[in-house]
Amino acid sequence: MPDTISADQIVALPQAGPGPKYKRVADALRTAIASGALSPGDKLPPVRELAWSLGITPGTVARAYTLLVNAREAVAEVGRGTFVADPKRLRDPDPIEVDGVPHGSDGRISDINLISPALPNVGQARLIRQLMGEVAQNPPSGLMHYPNRRAFRPAREAVVRWLRGTPLGPLEENDIVLSHGGQNGIGLVLQTVLTGPSPVILVEELAYSGFRRAAELLRAKVVAVPMDAQGVRPDALEQLARTHAAQVFCTSPEVHNPTTGFTPLERRREIVDVARRCDLQVLEDDCYRMGTARAPTYRMLANERGWYVSSISKVLTPALRIGYAVAPHGQGAGLRRAAEHGFFGLATPLADLTTRLLTDPRADDLVDQVIAYMRPYIRAAVNALGQFDLGWREDVPFFWLKLPSGWRASAFCQAAESLNIKIRPAEDFVGREGRAPHAVRIAVNAQLPLAQFETAMHELRDLLQHPPEQISV
C-alpha cells in the first residue's frame, strides 16, 4: 500500500519565493520528490485538507497538483487520489483526440475541451477490442454480401434488449433501424415523415443544433417554439403548428439539450393533445439520458406518431457510431426504406459487433461504471460554480450556466479560451434569427485528470466573478 504524506509534512516544506502560490506549492513538492522526502507511490493529501493546512484556496492546491500531473511527476486516479509518479512505470501514451482536439504525445492536453462530453475508458475499449476480434474471426453476416434485413435481425433484437428499461410501449425488432449514431437517426426519421416541397419542422427555442442541420439538408424550414421551465408551451406549439402547417416537432424531453431541463408527464400529455389536433409527428431525441427514464416517451404516449432516436455515444463510446431510430409500432417499413435507399445499411461487421456488444452482460455494468466515474466531475463543477445560476443533474454530462450581469456569452467563451478552456455559447443552440440568452454550456470531460477538470472549474468561477467592466486594463 502506498504511504500517504500528511498535510503537516507539506506545510513544513519551503514555499517562499516569487510567483503564484500554486507554482510555489508545486515547486515545494518537486523539491521533496527530488530529495527523496516523497517517494514514488506516495499519496498526496486531499486537496481540501492541504488547502486548509496552508491557508489557501482548494483551487490553488488543485492547480498545483495539475501542474505535477501534466509534467507526469504525479498521477491522478479518480476515487483514489493523487500519487507521486513512478518514472519506471511511465510510458509515452499513444496520441488521442477528444472532439477532434489532439492530446500531445507527452500525455499533456493541449486544450481543456468542454464543448462535448468525453467519456472515461472504464474497460469498454478492452471489451470492444475483444468483440471486434471475435467478429473478425467469424463474422455471422459474412464479408462478401451487401447488408440485408434478414442478416441484421440479431442486431435489431439486441437493440430491443438494450432498450428494455425505456418506456417505449410495444416494441418489436421490425420497428427499429440501425443508424450511424443519433444524428443519422434524426435524419432518417425526417426523411421518412417529411413531405411536399417546403416542409416545416418545429423545435424548442433552445435546441440541439443537429435538428436544424438535418432539416437544412432536407430543405425544410425550422421554426422555434417558445419555452418555459417545463419545455415548450403547448399554446405556442399549437399556434405555430397551425400557422406554418408544420409536420414534425423535434424535442429532447428527458434531458433537454442544452439546459438539462426535463419535461414532466402532464406537459407531455398536453403536447400529445396538440400533436393529434394538428397532425404533428413527434421526434424524440434521447441521446443524452444516462440514467433511468423519468417519464414515458412520446412513442408510448402517442404510439401512432411518436418517433424515438438514441445511441450509445454518451454511455459507452461515440467512436463506433452505433445508433438506432425507432418508428411508431408497425410503421417501420418507411424508416427501413429511408436507410436502404440512402446507404443500404450499416457495414455488416459493424452490425455483428452491435449484436455482441449490446447483448454482452458486461456492457450494462460498464454503463454504470461510466456514470459513477463521472459523478466526481459533476460534483467538482457544482462545488465551484454552484453559487451562480447553474443548471445541472447528477446523471447529465453537461451544465447550463446563465452568466451574471456584465458577461455576454461570446465574450465569456473568448475569455475562457484564453485560458485554454473551450465551452459552447448559447448562440450554438438558437436559429439564425433567434435571440440567444447570456449563457453557456459546459460539458464534462472525464478524460481529463479530475484535478485538472476541477482547476478549470475554478478558473471559470474566477472569470465569472470578474466581468469585463471590473477587470483593470
C-alpha positions in Angstrom: 0.0 0.0 0.0 1.3 3.5 -0.8 2.3 5.8 2.0 0.2 8.9 2.5 2.2 12.1 3.2 0.3 14.3 5.6 -0.7 17.9 5.1 1.5 18.9 8.0 4.6 17.5 6.2 3.9 19.6 3.2 3.3 22.7 5.3 6.8 22.2 6.6 8.2 22.3 3.1 9.7 25.6 2.0 7.3 27.6 -0.2 8.7 31.1 -0.1 9.8 32.9 -3.3 8.3 34.7 -6.3 5.5 33.6 -8.5 1.9 32.5 -7.9 1.1 30.4 -4.9 0.1 27.3 -6.9 3.5 27.2 -8.6 5.3 27.6 -5.2 3.3 24.7 -3.8 4.2 22.6 -6.9 7.8 23.6 -6.6 7.9 22.6 -3.0 6.5 19.2 -3.9 9.1 18.8 -6.7 11.9 19.6 -4.3 10.5 16.9 -1.9 10.4 14.4 -4.8 13.9 15.2 -5.9 15.3 14.9 -2.4 13.6 11.6 -1.7 11.3 13.1 1.0 8.5 12.0 -1.2 8.8 8.6 -2.9 7.1 7.1 -5.9 3.7 5.8 -5.0 3.3 8.2 -2.0 -0.2 9.6 -1.8 -0.6 13.3 -1.6 -3.2 14.8 0.9 -6.7 15.5 -0.4 -7.0 19.0 -2.0 -9.2 20.5 0.7 -7.1 19.1 3.6 -3.9 20.6 2.2 -5.7 23.9 1.3 -6.9 24.2 4.9 -3.4 23.5 6.3 -1.7 26.0 4.1 -4.4 28.7 4.4 -5.1 28.9 0.7 -8.0 28.0 -1.6 -8.7 24.5 -2.8 -8.4 25.8 -6.4 -4.8 26.8 -5.7 -3.9 23.3 -4.5 -5.8 21.7 -7.4 -3.7 23.8 -9.8 -0.5 22.8 -8.1 -1.5 19.1 -8.4 -2.4 19.6 -12.1 1.0 21.1 -12.8 2.6 17.9 -11.4 0.1 15.6 -13.3 0.8 17.5 -16.6 4.5 17.2 -16.1 4.0 13.5 -15.3 5.5 13.9 -11.8 2.2 12.8 -10.3 -0.7 10.6 -11.2 -4.3 11.4 -10.5 -6.8 8.5 -10.1 -10.5 9.2 -9.7 -11.8 7.9 -6.4 -8.3 7.2 -5.0 -6.4 10.5 -5.1 -3.1 11.9 -6.4 0.1 10.0 -6.1 3.8 10.7 -6.8 4.6 9.1 -10.1 6.9 6.2 -10.6 9.2 7.1 -13.5 9.9 3.4 -14.2 6.2 2.8 -14.9 5.7 5.8 -17.1 5.5 5.3 -20.9 4.6 7.6 -23.7 0.9 7.1 -24.4 -0.4 7.0 -27.9 -1.8 10.4 -29.0 -5.5 10.5 -28.8 -8.2 13.0 -29.6 -11.2 14.4 -27.7 -13.7 16.0 -30.0 -11.0 16.4 -32.7 -8.6 18.2 -30.3 -5.3 16.3 -30.2 -3.6 15.4 -27.0 0.2 15.7 -27.1 2.4 12.7 -27.3 3.8 13.6 -23.8 0.4 13.0 -22.3 -0.4 16.7 -21.8 -3.6 18.0 -23.0 -3.2 21.0 -25.3 -6.8 22.3 -24.6 -9.3 21.7 -21.9 -12.1 20.8 -24.3 -15.5 21.1 -22.6 -17.5 21.5 -25.8 -18.9 18.0 -25.9 -18.9 15.3 -23.2 -15.9 13.0 -23.3 -16.4 9.6 -21.6 -13.8 7.8 -19.5 -12.5 4.4 -20.5 -13.5 2.1 -17.7 -13.0 -1.0 -19.7 -15.2 -0.6 -22.7 -12.3 -0.2 -25.0 -10.9 -3.6 -23.9 -14.3 -5.2 -24.4 -14.8 -3.7 -27.8 -11.4 -4.9 -28.9 -12.2 -8.4 -27.8 -15.6 -8.4 -29.5 -14.1 -7.0 -32.7 -11.6 -9.8 -32.7 -14.4 -12.3 -32.4 -16.3 -10.7 -35.3 -13.2 -10.7 -37.4 -12.6 -14.4 -36.8 -16.2 -15.4 -37.6 -18.5 -12.7 -38.9 -22.0 -14.1 -38.8 -23.2 -11.8 -41.6 -20.2 -12.7 -43.7 -17.8 -10.4 -45.6 -18.9 -10.8 -49.2 -22.5 -9.6 -49.1 -24.5 -6.4 -49.1 -26.3 -5.6 -45.8 -29.7 -7.1 -45.7 -32.7 -7.0 -43.4 -32.6 -10.7 -42.5 -28.9 -10.7 -41.6 -29.4 -7.6 -39.3 -32.3 -9.1 -37.4 -30.0 -10.2 -34.4 -28.7 -6.6 -34.2 -32.2 -5.2 -34.1 -33.1 -7.7 -31.4 -30.1 -6.7 -29.5 -31.3 -3.1 -29.6 -34.7 -4.3 -28.2 -32.9 -5.9 -25.3 -30.8 -2.7 -24.8 -33.9 -0.6 -24.6 -35.8 -2.9 -22.3 -35.9 -0.3 -19.5 -37.0 2.5 -21.7 -40.8 3.2 -21.6 -41.4 2.9 -25.4 -44.7 0.9 -25.5 -45.0 -2.2 -27.7 -41.6 -2.7 -29.3 -40.5 -5.3 -31.9 -37.3 -5.6 -33.9 -39.2 -4.6 -37.1 -39.8 -1.1 -35.6 -36.0 -0.5 -35.4 -33.5 0.7 -37.9 -29.8 0.8 -37.1 -28.1 4.2 -37.8 -24.7 5.8 -37.8 -25.2 7.5 -34.5 -28.1 9.6 -33.2 -27.7 12.3 -35.8 -28.1 9.9 -38.7 -31.1 8.5 -36.9 -32.7 12.0 -36.8 -32.1 12.4 -40.5 -33.7 9.1 -41.3 -36.8 9.9 -39.3 -37.1 13.3 -41.0 -36.6 11.7 -44.5 -39.4 9.3 -43.6 -42.1 11.7 -42.4 -41.5 15.0 -44.3 -43.5 15.5 -47.5 -44.0 18.3 -50.0 -41.6 20.9 -51.5 -41.4 23.2 -48.4 -41.8 21.2 -45.2 -41.7 22.8 -41.8 -40.4 21.4 -38.5 -40.8 22.9 -35.1 -38.0 22.9 -32.4 -37.6 24.3 -28.9 -36.3 27.8 -28.9 -33.2 26.5 -27.4 -32.5 23.2 -29.1 -29.8 20.7 -30.2 -28.3 22.2 -33.3 -28.4 18.8 -35.0 -32.2 19.2 -35.5 -31.6 22.3 -37.6 -28.7 20.8 -39.6 -30.8 17.7 -40.5 -33.6 20.0 -41.5 -31.4 22.1 -43.7 -30.1 19.1 -45.6 -33.7 18.3 -46.4 -34.5 21.9 -47.3 -37.0 22.2 -44.5 -37.8 25.4 -42.7 -37.2 25.4 -38.9 -39.5 27.4 -36.6 -38.6 27.8 -32.9 -41.3 27.4 -30.2 -41.2 29.5 -27.0 -40.4 27.6 -23.8 -41.0 27.8 -20.1 -39.4 25.8 -17.3 -41.2 22.6 -18.3 -40.4 22.7 -22.0 -42.3 24.2 -25.0 -45.6 26.0 -24.2 -48.5 23.9 -25.7 -50.4 27.0 -26.7 -47.4 28.4 -28.7 -46.8 24.9 -30.2 -50.4 24.7 -31.4 -50.4 28.3 -32.8 -47.1 27.8 -34.7 -48.1 24.4 -36.0 -51.3 25.7 -37.5 -49.7 28.9 -38.8 -46.9 27.1 -40.6 -48.6 23.8 -41.4 -45.8 22.1 -39.6 -45.3 18.4 -40.0 -42.8 17.4 -37.2 -42.0 18.6 -33.7 -38.4 17.7 -32.6 -37.7 17.6 -28.8 -35.5 16.3 -26.1 -37.9 15.9 -23.1 -35.8 13.6 -20.8 -32.6 15.6 -20.9 -33.1 18.9 -22.6 -30.0 20.0 -24.6 -28.6 22.5 -23.6 -30.5 23.4 -20.4 -30.5 20.0 -18.6 -34.3 20.5 -18.2 -37.0 17.8 -18.0 -40.5 17.8 -19.5 -42.9 16.3 -16.9 -45.6 13.8 -17.8 -48.5 16.3 -17.6 -46.8 18.7 -20.1 -46.0 15.7 -22.4 -49.7 14.8 -22.4 -50.6 18.4 -23.3 -48.1 18.3 -26.2 -49.5 15.0 -27.4 -53.0 16.5 -27.5 -51.7 19.4 -29.6 -49.8 16.9 -31.9 -53.0 15.0 -32.5 -55.1 18.1 -33.2 -52.5 19.5 -35.6 -51.4 16.1 -37.1 -47.8 16.6 -35.9 -45.3 13.8 -35.8 -43.1 14.0 -32.6 -39.4 13.1 -32.9 -37.8 12.5 -29.5 -34.0 12.6 -29.2 -32.9 10.7 -26.1 -29.2 10.5 -26.7 -28.1 12.4 -23.6 -30.0 10.3 -21.0 -27.6 8.3 -18.9 -29.8 7.2 -16.1 -33.4 5.8 -15.8 -36.2 7.5 -17.8 -38.4 9.6 -15.6 -41.5 9.6 -17.8 -43.0 7.7 -20.7 -41.6 8.5 -24.1 -43.8 10.2 -26.8 -43.7 6.9 -28.6 -45.5 5.3 -25.7 -47.9 8.3 -25.1 -48.8 8.6 -28.8 -48.0 5.3 -30.4 -49.3 6.4 -33.8 -47.0 9.4 -34.2 -44.1 9.1 -31.7 -40.6 8.5 -33.1 -37.6 7.8 -30.9 -33.8 8.2 -31.6 -30.8 7.3 -29.4 -27.3 5.9 -29.4 -24.5 4.5 -27.3 -22.4 7.6 -27.8 -23.0 9.1 -24.3 -22.9 5.9 -22.3 -20.2 3.6 -23.9 -18.4 5.2 -26.9 -19.1 7.7 -29.7 -16.4 6.1 -31.9 -18.4 3.2 -33.2 -21.3 5.5 -34.3 -23.9 2.9 -33.2 -27.4 4.5 -33.1 -31.0 3.5 -33.6 -34.2 5.0 -34.8 -37.5 3.6 -33.6 -40.7 4.0 -35.6 -44.2 4.0 -34.1 -45.3 0.4 -33.7 -46.0 -1.1 -37.1 -44.6 1.8 -39.1 -41.0 0.6 -39.5 -41.3 0.0 -43.3 -40.9 3.7 -44.2 -37.9 4.0 -41.9 -36.3 1.0 -43.4 -36.7 2.4 -46.9 -35.0 5.7 -45.9 -32.0 3.7 -44.7 -31.9 1.2 -47.6 -32.3 3.9 -50.2 -29.8 6.2 -48.5 -26.8 3.9 -47.6 -28.1 0.3 -47.8 -27.4 -0.1 -44.1 -24.6 -0.4 -41.6 -21.4 -2.3 -42.6 -22.2 -6.0 -41.9 -19.2 -6.4 -39.4 -20.5 -3.3 -37.5 -23.9 -4.9 -37.3 -22.4 -8.1 -35.9 -20.4 -6.1 -33.4 -23.5 -4.3 -32.4 -25.2 -7.6 -31.7 -22.3 -8.8 -29.5 -21.8 -5.5 -27.6 -25.5 -4.8 -26.8 -26.1 -8.4 -25.6 -22.9 -8.7 -23.6 -23.8 -8.5 -19.8 -20.6 -6.6 -19.2 -21.9 -3.7 -21.3 -24.6 -2.9 -18.7 -22.0 -2.9 -15.9 -19.7 -0.6 -17.9 -22.5 1.9 -18.4 -23.0 2.0 -14.6 -19.2 2.4 -14.1 -19.1 5.3 -16.6 -21.9 7.1 -14.8 -20.2 6.5 -11.4 -16.8 7.7 -12.8 -18.3 11.0 -14.0 -20.1 11.9 -10.7 -17.0 13.3 -9.0 -16.5 15.6 -12.1 -20.1 16.8 -11.8 -19.7 17.4 -8.1 -16.5 19.3 -8.7 -18.3 21.6 -11.2 -21.2 22.2 -8.9 -18.9 22.9 -5.9 -17.1 25.5 -8.0 -20.0 27.1 -9.9 -23.0 26.4 -7.7 -23.1 29.9 -6.4 -24.2 31.0 -9.9 -27.3 30.2 -11.9 -26.3 26.7 -12.9 -28.5 24.0 -14.4 -27.2 20.5 -13.6 -28.3 17.0 -12.9 -26.2 14.2 -11.4 -26.7 11.9 -14.4 -26.3 14.5 -17.1 -22.8 15.1 -18.6 -23.1 18.8 -19.1 -24.2 22.0 -17.3 -26.1 25.1 -18.4 -24.7 28.3 -16.9 -26.6 31.5 -17.0 -24.0 34.3 -16.9 -24.1 37.0 -14.3 -24.5 40.7 -15.2 -21.6 42.0 -17.1 -20.9 38.9 -19.2 -22.1 38.1 -22.7 -21.8 34.5 -23.9 -19.3 35.3 -26.7 -17.1 37.4 -24.5 -17.1 34.7 -21.8 -16.2 32.0 -24.2 -13.3 34.0 -25.6 -12.1 34.8 -22.1 -12.3 31.1 -21.2 -10.4 30.1 -24.4 -7.6 32.5 -23.4 -7.2 30.0 -20.5 -7.3 27.1 -23.0 -10.8 26.2 -21.8 -13.3 25.6 -24.6 -17.0 25.8 -24.0 -20.2 26.4 -26.1 -22.1 29.7 -26.2 -25.9 29.8 -26.2 -25.8 31.0 -29.8 -25.0 27.5 -30.8 -28.5 26.4 -29.8 -30.7 29.0 -31.4 -31.6 29.6 -35.0 -30.0 32.4 -37.2 -32.9 34.7 -36.3 -33.2 33.7 -32.7 -32.2 35.7 -29.7 -29.7 33.8 -27.5 -29.6 34.3 -23.7 -26.4 35.2 -22.0 -25.5 31.6 -21.1 -23.0 28.8 -22.0 -23.0 25.0 -22.0 -20.1 23.3 -20.2 -19.6 19.6 -20.9 -17.9 17.0 -18.6 -14.6 15.8 -20.0 -13.9 12.7 -17.9 -10.7 12.0 -20.0 -9.0 14.8 -18.1 -7.5 14.1 -14.7 -10.1 15.2 -12.1 -7.7 17.7 -10.6 -7.3 19.4 -14.0 -11.0 19.5 -14.6 -11.5 20.9 -11.1 -8.9 23.6 -11.8 -10.7 24.6 -15.0 -13.9 25.0 -13.0 -12.2 27.3 -10.5 -10.7 29.3 -13.3 -14.2 29.7 -14.8 -15.5 30.7 -11.4 -12.8 33.4 -11.2 -13.8 34.7 -14.6 -17.5 34.9 -13.6 -16.6 36.9 -10.6 -14.7 39.5 -12.7 -16.8 40.6 -15.7 -15.1 42.8 -18.2 -16.0 46.2 -16.7 -14.4 45.1 -13.4 -11.1 43.9 -15.0 -8.4 46.6 -14.8 -6.6 47.3 -18.0 
